[in-house]
Amino acid sequence: MPDASIINLGKLSKPATVLVEKISEAVGGVFKPYQIVRVAKAQAEAEKIQAQAKIEITDLQRRAMQRFLEEEGKRQANIEDITQKALPLLKEESKPQDVEDDWITNFFDKCRIISDPEMQQLWSKILAGEANFPGSFSRRTVNLMVDLDKQDAEHFEKLCGFGWTIENRRSLLFPLVFEMRDEIYIENGVSFGQVAHFESLGLTKMSLDGFTIRNQPEHVVATYFGSKIKLTLSRKQQEYFDIGEVMLTHAGWELARVCTPRPVEGFLEYVLKNWEEKKLAPRKCE
């Protein structure tokens, strides 16, 4: 059985226990022996030098060793903090045993440098989400997260505050940005520069000509934070349903799942007015 010393297994549910064991195996396989081997090699080399050349380790070498141990200790603490925060998010039906070992190894190789508590919480949601539904988060999304700082995460969450889900589109989030220069977007942190930055990170795509969803049925239900709106599409709109100037990438959709955005005040009315002008006959579902 793998070393599961990160967390007290006796107090955990079965899915949490399985996840901790899997993580401990990956952490042990990637980090602990790596630290031990490096430390041992450094110590052996020092002893070899002392024995062969009869010289003492310099103060510079001692400081380098101390720095290395402190850095690895901080990284181990980050790993354990993220793991601890993920455990309460596990579902009873989660399947951590089905998470690929390579995914776990890559995840902890990337997240070990994350020390900010709020960013750790975001990483823990990804870990728990993958354990709950293996295959939910690609390695590309995990790798992308390394370049995401706290401010980026906050702004991306604001963008998701404009997000709608559209029936028959697998609950994907569509941020409806019809005219980026409109006040409602600018006042809530959505600007050309910000969206372009998200595009450089691989979270969004942008087109001033707009994006469309093709082959929609005549009647579509779109939802904004629990408000369901039924739309009636013309033949042309069924073929090209306008979803605005910004679209999330696959990685953006995955990250959106672990965000906790808030509805933007007045945005529901803004969108309804836009749809009325396009003669989509929007009406609230009972």
Buried (B, 14 or more C-beta within 10 A) or exposed (E): EBEBEBBEBEEBBEBBBBBBBBBBBBBBBBBBEEBEEBBEEBEEEBEEBEEEEEEEBEEEBEEEBEEBBEEBEEBBEBBBBBBBBBBEBBEEEBBBEEBEEEBBBBBBBBBBEBEEEEBBBBBBBBBBBBBBBBEBBBEEBBBBBEEBEEEBBEBBBBBBBBBBBBBEBEEBBBBBBBEBEEEBBEEBBBBBEBBEBBBEBBBBBBEEEBBBBEEBEEEBBBBBBEBBBBBBBEEEBBEBBBBBBBBBBEBBBBBBBBBEBEBBEEBBEBBBEBBEEBEBEBEEEE
